[in-house]
């Protein structure tokens, strides 16, 4: 998923008017501004290989693109690269006079709608948003997933189905487990029907459940589980431990705590393990970060956990998985540490 970050915005302009507009926008958000050699001035970078090539390169490298010019130009240049709304960057087009800010691509998951509204506010312009949920003043499941940093099984199908039902006037319920309700309260949930209890579900077309749980009680309607990524796993292991062993033990540890594997946000270990294949490959296969901590980082919290002299002699600290999970979750640990076949796994939940 793309998340619009200020440092990853690339802006392109082709005319003096576009350069002037870019100078206004870059005061509001950090962005890399590109233009032609003949228009180059301080704070701008010249196109490398021409405008079209530079725009295509930026499409692969940035989370958001802002193009000041005609929509048709952007469409023709980028059309061969457009692939997937869950992966493609946000694309914004602004006319040279700054009257309209158009969310062109990846409005929800890429954040183009949000960015278009913000830039329109900076310019006093009209944000042009065409996604059906937004024009009907409704929330969207993919936007909610972004706001919660959440995943779900069959995300593409679920988003298409739920968003279509919302704009069709169907009653779509939204239930959230208690530990996540404060976070959900900060999200856009317009159009969803609040459900307080799974034991008393009103008449609905479908129900979206925001939860970390692996399983939910059986309900007499379609249920779509939205799983925020909040679980972290501190992991220690012997050098050369096979990936299937670590992955299997992690799955088992999550299962014993009744946590959905989709809730996993990151794994972490000591810097000595930053090139441990089982851990790097595990993070890659799960598409989550692998966070590294120095022995000094972990030593500050090793007194909270049973220490191993063998581990201390090997790594310089008596415990790895516990302190790593403590640091990643701000001390919010879940269950007991798993210790088996030279592998230790400690889970935590960060909100």
Beta strands, then each sheet from edge to edge (+ up, - down):
strand 1: 9-13
strand 2: 32-35
strand 3: 44-46
strand 4: 64-68
strand 5: 90-94
strand 6: 100-105
strand 7: 126-128
strand 8: 150-151
strand 9: 172-176
strand 10: 192-194
strand 11: 206-210
strand 12: 222-228
strand 13: 231-237
strand 14: 264-270
strand 15: 289-293
strand 16: 333-340
strand 17: 343-349
sheet 1: 3+ 2+ 1+ 4+ 5+ 6- 7-
sheet 2: 8+ 12- 11- 9- 10-
sheet 3: 15+ 14+ 13+ 17- 16+
end
